[in-house]
């Protein structure tokens, strides 16, 4: 027999996680049909996601569908390689914003940092933040699994914050490991430090999060650092492709069974 209290708690968590999710598709073989299918999951009877994240070339497909829904359109730049060319990354960011992106997830030049070059990362984040202007949020993907050490992760996070990042993001999802609680704890140390200085920097956890239970762990970890109830779409996101399917299984079990 299913515990009704547990079910209610899971449904509450699932609904909250849904509202914090960046529903994502960044496959090499994505096409208009696959993006249209993705967009149908962005708003259901269970609720709405925070954003849809896709390649910039699909802005003309996604923008009209999301118009008026309150769901942000996020695209990626300098993705997934994380080159150190600030000019190219800024141009890509500017083009995406001009085309209608509300948010840009740009890959930090993590390889440059690992070779001892901190300036390239700062230059790139500053340039991309300037390209976003006041029109779009900048989420900086640090690729924490590749940075490896807590020291590297912390350094990259601080550089991104100094460069003007609105959010720190763990992973592209293209390398392993993706998100880990250990790496997220390091990012939260940096975010908490900036919070004490009066500067809000959000966190986006991405890379391998497929279930409500996994998402719950990161949500609770965030609020352990920043306080109960502080996770909102303005401060905390979960980037995922298959997570929404698990959420809908919890919130709309009958409908999912029919499908």
C-alpha positions, 0 to 999 in steps of 0.5 A: 500500500502506498503511503499517502503522505509520501505520495503527497510529498513527492507530488509537491516536490515534483511540481516544484522541480518542474517549475525550476527545470530548463527542459533541454535538447542539445542533440546533434540530430535535433530538427524542427520536429524534435524541438516541436515535440519538446515544446509540447512538454514545456507546458502541461496540466502538471504545470510549466517549466522555467525555460526551454533550452535548445540550439540557437538555430531553433529560435524561430521554431521555439519563440512563437510557441513560448510567446506569452507563456512566461517560459524563457527561451535559452540557447547555448554558445561556445558549446560544447568545446568551450574555446577561449575566443572571447570575440567569437563567443560574444558574437554568438551570444549577441546574435542569439539575443538579437534573434530572441533568446532570453537566456544564453548558456555559454561554456567557460574556457575550462581547458585554458584555465586548467593550463593556468590561463585565468584571463581568457575566462574572465575576458570571455564572460565579460564579453558575453555578459556585455553582449547580453546587455539587459535583454538576457541572462547569462548562465556560465557552464563551468564543466565541473567534471572536467575541471576536476579539483575543488580548487579549479572549480572554485577558481572558475566559479569566482572568475565567472562571477567577477565577469558578471555571470547571472548563473553558474552551471555545472555541465554541458551534459556532453562529458562525464561526470556531469553534475555531482553533489561535491562539485555543486557544494563548491559552487554553492560556497562561492555563491554564498560568499557573493550573496553575503556581499549583496550579489545574487548569483544563481545555480544551474545543475545540469548533467545526468539528472533524470529523476525527481529524487535526484533533483530533490537532492540538489534542491535541498542542497541549494536550500541548505546553503541559501535558506529554505524557500530560496530556490526560485526560477530566478536563483535555481535551475535544473537542466535536463532532457528526460527529467520532465518525463519522470515528473509527469509520471508522478504528477499525471500517472494516468495520462502517462499510462495511456501514452 
